[in-house]
């Protein structure tokens, strides 16, 4: 998973297409595919789940001052 944040930074990560990104995080997908003649090639997605670890993105957002640390820790409220 790659992201660019609203406050610009260096694009130090590259995806498989060669595009540059500012932050890289880990992610995963789970697909359930079923036979269905109305779908492309006779298949359709029944279920699709996406999982991502926001830690590297939040860490960079805190460093750049986009997100205050209090928003993460819950202190100062």
Secondary structure in CASP SS format (residue, H / E / C, confidence):
PFRMAT SS
TARGET T0000
AUTHOR 0000-0000-0000
METHOD secondary structure of the structure
MODEL  1
X C 1.00
X E 1.00
X E 1.00
X C 1.00
X C 1.00
X C 1.00
X C 1.00
X C 1.00
X C 1.00
X C 1.00
X C 1.00
X C 1.00
X E 1.00
X E 1.00
X C 1.00
X C 1.00
X C 1.00
X C 1.00
X C 1.00
X E 1.00
X E 1.00
X C 1.00
X E 1.00
X E 1.00
X C 1.00
X C 1.00
X E 1.00
X E 1.00
X E 1.00
X E 1.00
X E 1.00
X E 1.00
X E 1.00
X E 1.00
X E 1.00
X C 1.00
X C 1.00
X C 1.00
X C 1.00
X H 1.00
X H 1.00
X H 1.00
X E 1.00
X E 1.00
X E 1.00
X E 1.00
X E 1.00
X E 1.00
X E 1.00
X E 1.00
X E 1.00
X E 1.00
X C 1.00
X C 1.00
X H 1.00
X H 1.00
X H 1.00
X H 1.00
X H 1.00
X H 1.00
X H 1.00
X H 1.00
X H 1.00
X C 1.00
X C 1.00
X C 1.00
X C 1.00
X C 1.00
X H 1.00
X H 1.00
X H 1.00
X H 1.00
X H 1.00
X C 1.00
X C 1.00
X C 1.00
X C 1.00
END
